[in-house]
Amino acid sequence: MKSLQTIQKTFRVFQILTKIALVFSIVGASLCAVGVLCSIVRYSGGQVFSLFGEPIPFFTGREDMNRVMAVLLSDLVYLTTDAILLTFAGRYFKTEQTEGTPFTENGANLIMRLGIRCIYMPIVSVVIASVIVACLGAEQGGDVSNLPSVVTGIVLILASLIFRYGAELEQRSHAPASDGDEKGHNTTRKTFLI
């Protein structure tokens, strides 16, 4: 039982870290959305910020503004995807804390779905961000590799299989022994045909 308590404490720490990361993702996505709105106002000839009645210029030309809009919109898509994934991860940790063990069928299903989402959602977000960058005529900046998210998804799927197996073992250990089975092992008769 000591290892189960260690697992529960570790999952509790991960639950707290997930909540903190979720808050940062939501704040970052909100700031990107505000930045996009400010860029649109500036692009249409409006004034966003002023100091002592004088406008503060942020953009020098149209190309600069397109690049900034592409970066802000791309980051908005990435941070929104992260917030969605962190919400599902938080739901798993909450379920695990409620059930008291990771070795349940429900928990295994939740982590399997999270693993699948970790594989396809970042790929979709990169495609959307690439379309945004192409539409604005800006250059793609930074690395857009999805290898870490694919690996994370695969690890979560493998963990779900292990947790499902643990849930089956736990169910077997709590199942009552049958009449012809004194120690919980199935006794089978072998029939040989001659």
Backbone as CSV, one residue per row, in Angstrom:
resi,resn,N_x,N_y,N_z,CA_x,CA_y,CA_z,C_x,C_y,C_z
1,MET,0.801,-1.197,0.000,0.000,0.000,0.000,0.844,1.261,0.000
2,LYS,2.091,1.126,0.413,2.961,2.300,0.436,3.205,2.824,-0.976
3,SER,3.359,1.884,-1.950,3.574,2.348,-3.326,2.330,3.018,-3.885
4,LEU,1.140,2.548,-3.509,-0.086,3.190,-3.972,-0.199,4.608,-3.410
5,GLN,0.213,4.797,-2.165,0.203,6.140,-1.583,1.195,7.051,-2.305
6,THR,2.347,6.503,-2.677,3.327,7.289,-3.442,2.765,7.671,-4.802
7,ILE,2.091,6.727,-5.460,1.471,7.007,-6.763,0.413,8.100,-6.610
8,GLN,-0.406,8.006,-5.570,-1.458,9.003,-5.354,-0.870,10.391,-5.111
9,LYS,0.192,10.465,-4.307,0.836,11.763,-4.050,1.448,12.324,-5.328
10,THR,2.075,11.456,-6.114,2.682,11.900,-7.373,1.616,12.408,-8.330
11,PHE,0.507,11.682,-8.448,-0.571,12.115,-9.328,-1.202,13.414,-8.834
12,ARG,-1.248,13.597,-7.524,-1.772,14.851,-6.961,-0.876,16.022,-7.357
13,VAL,0.444,15.822,-7.326,1.380,16.872,-7.751,1.180,17.179,-9.232
14,PHE,1.031,16.114,-10.048,0.800,16.329,-11.480,-0.530,17.035,-11.735
15,GLN,-1.517,16.753,-10.915,-2.801,17.444,-11.057,-2.641,18.942,-10.804
16,ILE,-1.876,19.302,-9.786,-1.642,20.713,-9.478,-0.839,21.375,-10.601
17,LEU,0.208,20.698,-11.082,1.016,21.253,-12.181,0.183,21.420,-13.448
18,THR,-0.727,20.487,-13.690,-1.602,20.583,-14.857,-2.508,21.801,-14.751
19,LYS,-3.043,22.063,-13.558,-3.894,23.245,-13.367,-3.107,24.533,-13.597
20,ILE,-1.872,24.567,-13.102,-1.037,25.761,-13.290,-0.744,25.970,-14.773
21,ALA,-0.374,24.890,-15.475,-0.089,24.995,-16.911,-1.337,25.399,-17.690
22,LEU,-2.503,24.910,-17.266,-3.757,25.284,-17.917,-4.023,26.774,-17.771
23,VAL,-3.790,27.302,-16.579,-3.984,28.743,-16.362,-3.037,29.551,-17.252
24,PHE,-1.763,29.140,-17.318,-0.802,29.841,-18.172,-1.209,29.770,-19.644
25,SER,-1.718,28.626,-20.085,-2.148,28.491,-21.481,-3.328,29.401,-21.780
26,ILE,-4.279,29.459,-20.863,-5.450,30.319,-21.079,-5.049,31.789,-21.075
27,VAL,-4.176,32.178,-20.151,-3.708,33.570,-20.108,-2.939,33.904,-21.383
28,GLY,-2.055,33.000,-21.817,-1.292,33.234,-23.042,-2.190,33.349,-24.262
29,ALA,-3.193,32.461,-24.364,-4.126,32.528,-25.496,-4.930,33.821,-25.455
30,SER,-5.312,34.253,-24.267,-6.058,35.515,-24.144,-5.207,36.706,-24.564
31,LEU,-3.941,36.709,-24.150,-3.042,37.797,-24.553,-2.815,37.806,-26.065
32,CYS,-2.721,36.620,-26.663,-2.589,36.552,-28.127,-3.841,37.098,-28.805
33,ALA,-5.011,36.769,-28.272,-6.257,37.275,-28.848,-6.331,38.800,-28.739
34,VAL,-5.919,39.345,-27.599,-5.891,40.813,-27.436,-4.893,41.423,-28.413
35,GLY,-3.740,40.784,-28.575,-2.747,41.270,-29.539,-3.273,41.276,-30.958
36,VAL,-4.034,40.238,-31.325,-4.633,40.181,-32.662,-5.634,41.326,-32.834
37,LEU,-6.463,41.557,-31.815,-7.431,42.653,-31.904,-6.735,44.010,-32.022
38,CYS,-5.662,44.209,-31.256,-4.898,45.462,-31.349,-4.273,45.616,-32.736
39,SER,-3.798,44.520,-33.295,-3.207,44.574,-34.641,-4.247,44.923,-35.692
40,ILE,-5.447,44.353,-35.528,-6.515,44.661,-36.487,-6.901,46.134,-36.404
41,VAL,-6.984,46.665,-35.184,-7.315,48.093,-35.023,-6.233,48.945,-35.673
42,ARG,-4.994,48.611,-35.430,-3.879,49.378,-36.014,-3.851,49.245,-37.528
43,TYR,-4.163,48.038,-38.025,-4.150,47.783,-39.475,-5.230,48.597,-40.179
44,SER,-6.361,48.791,-39.505,-7.448,49.540,-40.125,-7.315,51.054,-39.920
45,GLY,-6.191,51.476,-39.371,-5.911,52.906,-39.252,-6.216,53.492,-37.895
46,GLY,-6.645,52.692,-36.974,-6.962,53.173,-35.633,-5.713,53.313,-34.774
47,GLN,-5.936,53.821,-33.589,-4.844,54.018,-32.642,-5.104,53.130,-31.429
48,VAL,-4.097,52.341,-31.048,-4.271,51.411,-29.935,-3.751,52.021,-28.644
49,PHE,-2.496,52.447,-28.652,-1.870,53.006,-27.465,-1.346,54.397,-27.768
50,SER,-1.451,55.258,-26.757,-0.886,56.597,-26.913,-0.242,56.992,-25.599
51,LEU,0.748,57.858,-25.725,1.449,58.367,-24.551,1.442,59.886,-24.654
52,PHE,0.798,60.534,-23.702,0.650,61.986,-23.688,0.017,62.498,-24.978
53,GLY,-0.972,61.761,-25.481,-1.694,62.174,-26.672,-1.003,61.830,-27.978
54,GLU,0.198,61.324,-27.923,0.928,60.941,-29.138,0.809,59.429,-29.338
55,PRO,0.439,58.985,-30.562,0.329,57.536,-30.798,1.701,56.863,-30.737
56,ILE,1.698,55.651,-30.185,2.933,54.859,-30.116,2.901,53.882,-31.286
57,PRO,3.801,54.033,-32.251,3.789,53.127,-33.404,4.455,51.789,-33.049
58,PHE,3.733,50.707,-33.325,4.278,49.380,-33.086,4.750,48.728,-34.377
59,PHE,4.118,49.064,-35.473,4.423,48.418,-36.738,4.949,49.458,-37.713
60,THR,5.996,49.084,-38.436,6.582,50.023,-39.385,5.995,49.880,-40.774
61,GLY,5.569,48.701,-41.152,5.022,48.507,-42.486,4.029,47.367,-42.524
62,ARG,3.452,47.137,-43.692,2.448,46.096,-43.863,3.047,44.705,-43.665
63,GLU,4.278,44.450,-44.164,4.907,43.135,-44.023,5.141,42.810,-42.550
64,ASP,5.571,43.805,-41.796,5.815,43.605,-40.371,4.515,43.237,-39.663
65,MET,3.426,43.903,-40.031,2.146,43.629,-39.399,1.644,42.232,-39.761
66,ASN,1.811,41.814,-41.000,1.407,40.470,-41.404,2.181,39.409,-40.629
67,ARG,3.464,39.636,-40.433,4.287,38.682,-39.687,3.824,38.611,-38.228
68,VAL,3.552,39.776,-37.635,3.090,39.801,-36.245,1.735,39.116,-36.113
69,MET,0.826,39.384,-37.052,-0.490,38.733,-37.028,-0.355,37.223,-37.175
70,ALA,0.545,36.783,-38.068,0.751,35.342,-38.259,1.269,34.692,-36.985
71,VAL,2.221,35.339,-36.329,2.778,34.788,-35.079,1.715,34.745,-33.990
72,LEU,0.964,35.843,-33.837,-0.062,35.890,-32.794,-1.169,34.863,-33.019
73,LEU,-1.641,34.740,-34.256,-2.703,33.775,-34.542,-2.209,32.336,-34.397
74,SER,-0.978,32.085,-34.848,-0.410,30.738,-34.700,-0.264,30.374,-33.229
75,ASP,0.264,31.309,-32.445,0.412,31.042,-31.010,-0.944,30.868,-30.330
76,LEU,-1.943,31.616,-30.789,-3.293,31.454,-30.254,-3.815,30.039,-30.498
77,VAL,-3.571,29.512,-31.695,-4.009,28.152,-32.026,-3.257,27.132,-31.171
78,TYR,-1.936,27.291,-31.059,-1.130,26.343,-30.271,-1.535,26.354,-28.791
79,LEU,-1.716,27.549,-28.225,-2.061,27.651,-26.806,-3.480,27.142,-26.527
80,THR,-4.381,27.343,-27.462,-5.731,26.808,-27.304,-5.709,25.284,-27.318
81,THR,-4.908,24.713,-28.221,-4.760,23.256,-28.264,-4.167,22.732,-26.965
82,ASP,-3.140,23.423,-26.465,-2.542,23.012,-25.190,-3.558,23.079,-24.052
83,ALA,-4.375,24.128,-24.035,-5.383,24.267,-22.979,-6.400,23.133,-23.041
84,ILE,-6.792,22.744,-24.241,-7.748,21.639,-24.388,-7.136,20.334,-23.882
85,LEU,-5.893,20.062,-24.288,-5.226,18.833,-23.840,-5.014,18.831,-22.327
86,LEU,-4.649,19.976,-21.778,-4.461,20.056,-20.326,-5.778,19.883,-19.570
87,THR,-6.873,20.324,-20.159,-8.184,20.107,-19.545,-8.494,18.618,-19.462
88,PHE,-8.227,17.885,-20.548,-8.453,16.432,-20.532,-7.504,15.737,-19.556
89,ALA,-6.266,16.198,-19.475,-5.322,15.616,-18.510,-5.785,15.883,-17.084
90,GLY,-6.271,17.091,-16.824,-6.793,17.414,-15.500,-7.996,16.560,-15.141
91,ARG,-8.838,16.272,-16.137,-9.991,15.405,-15.896,-9.528,13.993,-15.511
92,TYR,-8.471,13.510,-16.179,-7.952,12.183,-15.823,-7.411,12.177,-14.398
93,PHE,-6.603,13.187,-14.035,-6.025,13.223,-12.692,-7.110,13.334,-11.619
94,LYS,-8.155,14.089,-11.912,-9.260,14.214,-10.951,-9.956,12.865,-10.774
95,THR,-10.195,12.167,-11.874,-10.816,10.844,-11.803,-9.939,9.870,-11.036
96,GLU,-8.648,9.922,-11.288,-7.716,9.017,-10.609,-7.700,9.285,-9.112
97,GLN,-7.720,10.540,-8.720,-7.737,10.886,-7.298,-9.048,10.423,-6.647
98,THR,-10.153,10.542,-7.362,-11.447,10.125,-6.832,-11.515,8.607,-6.651
99,GLU,-11.009,7.871,-7.656,-11.079,6.405,-7.601,-10.028,5.808,-6.672
100,GLY,-8.972,6.553,-6.389,-7.970,6.089,-5.434,-6.886,5.191,-6.002
101,THR,-6.959,4.885,-7.274,-5.943,4.051,-7.908,-5.967,4.289,-9.413
102,PRO,-4.826,4.190,-10.075,-4.829,4.331,-11.537,-5.300,3.058,-12.240
103,PHE,-5.419,1.964,-11.498,-5.744,0.673,-12.091,-7.248,0.433,-12.109
104,THR,-7.939,1.251,-12.894,-9.378,1.090,-13.099,-9.666,1.142,-14.591
105,GLU,-10.770,0.551,-14.971,-11.164,0.529,-16.381,-11.467,1.951,-16.874
106,ASN,-12.152,2.732,-16.053,-12.494,4.109,-16.406,-11.228,4.952,-16.604
107,GLY,-10.282,4.842,-15.673,-9.039,5.593,-15.789,-8.234,5.182,-17.015
108,ALA,-8.212,3.880,-17.307,-7.494,3.401,-18.488,-8.117,3.947,-19.770
109,ASN,-9.453,4.012,-19.800,-10.125,4.566,-20.980,-9.826,6.058,-21.144
110,LEU,-9.833,6.800,-20.024,-9.545,8.237,-20.086,-8.127,8.502,-20.587
111,ILE,-7.169,7.737,-20.083,-5.787,7.983,-20.497,-5.543,7.516,-21.934
112,MET,-6.283,6.500,-22.387,-6.192,6.069,-23.793,-6.688,7.186,-24.709
113,ARG,-7.836,7.762,-24.371,-8.369,8.861,-25.195,-7.452,10.081,-25.163
114,LEU,-6.839,10.350,-24.005,-5.885,11.463,-23.910,-4.679,11.206,-24.809
115,GLY,-4.185,9.967,-24.820,-3.049,9.630,-25.686,-3.370,9.818,-27.156
116,ILE,-4.561,9.409,-27.558,-4.971,9.578,-28.961,-5.080,11.061,-29.304
117,ARG,-5.641,11.835,-28.382,-5.752,13.283,-28.617,-4.378,13.951,-28.678
118,CYS,-3.445,13.461,-27.871,-2.086,14.030,-27.895,-1.390,13.778,-29.224
119,ILE,-1.839,12.788,-29.953,-1.240,12.511,-31.266,-1.863,13.394,-32.338
120,TYR,-3.205,13.448,-32.404,-3.812,14.134,-33.544,-4.056,15.630,-33.344
121,MET,-4.323,16.092,-32.128,-4.644,17.513,-31.949,-3.484,18.453,-32.277
122,PRO,-2.244,18.169,-31.852,-1.147,19.048,-32.256,-0.898,19.055,-33.767
123,ILE,-1.153,17.928,-34.421,-0.996,17.885,-35.882,-2.016,18.809,-36.534
124,VAL,-3.253,18.761,-36.061,-4.295,19.642,-36.590,-3.945,21.109,-36.330
125,SER,-3.408,21.410,-35.143,-3.065,22.804,-34.834,-1.922,23.307,-35.716
126,VAL,-0.962,22.441,-36.035,0.131,22.854,-36.930,-0.398,23.114,-38.334
127,VAL,-1.323,22.291,-38.785,-1.907,22.513,-40.120,-2.667,23.838,-40.154
128,ILE,-3.466,24.112,-39.127,-4.217,25.372,-39.075,-3.264,26.564,-39.021
129,ALA,-2.215,26.471,-38.192,-1.245,27.563,-38.095,-0.515,27.769,-39.415
130,SER,-0.189,26.695,-40.124,0.489,26.815,-41.421,-0.409,27.483,-42.454
131,VAL,-1.697,27.173,-42.414,-2.640,27.820,-43.332,-2.736,29.314,-43.024
132,ILE,-2.774,29.662,-41.744,-2.824,31.076,-41.345,-1.587,31.814,-41.841
133,VAL,-0.417,31.208,-41.632,0.835,31.838,-42.064,0.854,32.001,-43.577
134,ALA,0.393,30.996,-44.304,0.376,31.074,-45.767,-0.602,32.136,-46.261
135,CYS,-1.764,32.236,-45.609,-2.765,33.234,-46.019,-2.272,34.664,-45.779
136,LEU,-1.488,34.857,-44.724,-0.980,36.195,-44.432,0.314,36.501,-45.175
137,GLY,0.847,35.536,-45.892,2.058,35.752,-46.675,3.310,35.929,-45.841
138,ALA,3.303,35.397,-44.652,4.478,35.504,-43.776,5.294,34.219,-43.883
139,GLU,6.502,34.264,-43.347,7.351,33.078,-43.348,7.096,32.270,-42.092
140,GLN,7.146,30.931,-42.258,6.971,30.041,-41.104,8.189,30.170,-40.204
141,GLY,7.979,30.507,-38.959,9.083,30.672,-38.029,9.142,29.528,-37.039
142,GLY,10.324,29.118,-36.698,10.505,28.084,-35.683,10.278,26.684,-36.206
143,ASP,10.462,25.737,-35.310,10.303,24.328,-35.634,8.854,23.927,-35.414
144,VAL,8.266,23.240,-36.371,6.878,22.813,-36.245,6.783,21.292,-36.137
145,SER,7.804,20.669,-35.590,7.818,19.221,-35.454,6.834,18.770,-34.385
146,ASN,6.138,17.677,-34.658,5.180,17.119,-33.711,5.693,15.856,-33.045
147,LEU,6.967,15.569,-33.196,7.512,14.338,-32.637,7.302,14.226,-31.127
148,PRO,7.528,15.286,-30.331,7.292,15.140,-28.882,5.848,14.800,-28.533
149,SER,4.886,15.397,-29.217,3.488,15.098,-28.897,3.100,13.697,-29.338
150,VAL,3.655,13.231,-30.455,3.377,11.867,-30.910,3.957,10.860,-29.915
151,VAL,5.180,11.113,-29.464,5.806,10.219,-28.485,5.019,10.226,-27.175
152,THR,4.579,11.407,-26.733,3.766,11.497,-25.517,2.472,10.712,-25.677
153,GLY,1.838,10.828,-26.825,0.604,10.087,-27.080,0.818,8.586,-27.039
154,ILE,1.914,8.133,-27.654,2.216,6.694,-27.654,2.480,6.209,-26.233
155,VAL,3.235,6.971,-25.458,3.515,6.586,-24.066,2.220,6.525,-23.254
156,LEU,1.310,7.472,-23.466,0.033,7.453,-22.736,-0.818,6.250,-23.132
157,ILE,-0.808,5.902,-24.414,-1.563,4.723,-24.858,-0.984,3.461,-24.234
158,LEU,0.346,3.343,-24.199,0.979,2.183,-23.558,0.665,2.153,-22.059
159,ALA,0.688,3.322,-21.413,0.351,3.379,-19.990,-1.092,2.948,-19.759
160,SER,-1.993,3.308,-20.679,-3.397,2.898,-20.520,-3.536,1.382,-20.609
161,LEU,-2.736,0.755,-21.461,-2.785,-0.707,-21.551,-2.289,-1.349,-20.257
162,ILE,-1.243,-0.775,-19.678,-0.715,-1.284,-18.399,-1.743,-1.081,-17.295
163,PHE,-2.380,0.095,-17.256,-3.390,0.367,-16.235,-4.604,-0.552,-16.395
164,ARG,-4.984,-0.838,-17.642,-6.106,-1.746,-17.890,-5.762,-3.149,-17.393
165,TYR,-4.532,-3.590,-17.659,-4.096,-4.912,-17.182,-4.091,-4.943,-15.648
166,GLY,-3.626,-3.874,-15.026,-3.649,-3.787,-13.568,-5.072,-3.830,-13.024
167,ALA,-6.017,-3.191,-13.744,-7.420,-3.222,-13.322,-7.971,-4.637,-13.417
168,GLU,-7.599,-5.366,-14.472,-8.046,-6.754,-14.602,-7.477,-7.624,-13.491
169,LEU,-6.196,-7.432,-13.166,-5.591,-8.205,-12.083,-6.266,-7.895,-10.745
170,GLU,-6.593,-6.638,-10.529,-7.249,-6.261,-9.277,-8.648,-6.855,-9.187
171,GLN,-9.365,-6.897,-10.308,-10.695,-7.505,-10.315,-10.606,-9.001,-10.038
172,ARG,-9.593,-9.653,-10.617,-9.410,-11.085,-10.381,-9.083,-11.373,-8.922
173,SER,-8.283,-10.527,-8.304,-7.899,-10.777,-6.918,-9.066,-10.570,-5.955
174,HIS,-10.038,-9.750,-6.351,-11.199,-9.508,-5.493,-12.368,-10.433,-5.823
175,ALA,-12.277,-11.191,-6.915,-13.357,-12.092,-7.296,-13.341,-13.318,-6.383
176,PRO,-14.515,-13.789,-5.979,-14.548,-14.984,-5.122,-14.154,-16.228,-5.906
177,ALA,-13.551,-17.186,-5.206,-13.126,-18.429,-5.845,-14.347,-19.286,-6.130
178,SER,-14.330,-20.020,-7.231,-15.453,-20.882,-7.596,-15.401,-22.167,-6.777
179,ASP,-16.456,-22.992,-6.867,-16.549,-24.215,-6.071,-15.420,-25.189,-6.358
180,GLY,-15.087,-25.396,-7.628,-14.049,-26.372,-7.968,-12.665,-25.779,-7.926
181,ASP,-12.553,-24.562,-7.435,-11.268,-23.879,-7.456,-10.986,-23.317,-6.076
182,GLU,-10.054,-23.879,-5.392,-9.775,-23.471,-4.022,-8.917,-22.224,-3.933
183,LYS,-8.014,-22.009,-4.893,-7.084,-20.878,-4.806,-7.331,-19.822,-5.879
184,GLY,-8.454,-19.875,-6.539,-8.753,-18.865,-7.543,-8.219,-19.212,-8.916
185,HIS,-7.622,-20.397,-9.074,-7.115,-20.809,-10.380,-8.175,-21.646,-11.079
186,ASN,-8.264,-21.486,-12.350,-9.226,-22.274,-13.104,-8.690,-23.684,-13.287
187,THR,-9.528,-24.668,-12.997,-9.126,-26.050,-13.234,-9.839,-26.503,-14.488
188,THR,-9.117,-26.994,-15.404,-9.686,-27.476,-16.652,-9.362,-28.942,-16.840
189,ARG,-10.303,-29.631,-17.447,-10.061,-31.040,-17.763,-9.551,-31.136,-19.167
190,LYS,-8.570,-31.963,-19.357,-8.035,-32.187,-20.693,-8.662,-33.443,-21.254
191,THR,-9.185,-33.341,-22.413,-9.804,-34.493,-23.071,-8.943,-34.857,-24.275
192,PHE,-8.567,-36.107,-24.310,-7.758,-36.579,-25.423,-8.608,-37.475,-26.311
193,LEU,-8.578,-37.225,-27.563,-9.301,-38.064,-28.523,-8.351,-39.123,-29.037
194,ILE,-8.818,-40.361,-29.018,-7.957,-41.447,-29.493,-8.461,-41.937,-30.813
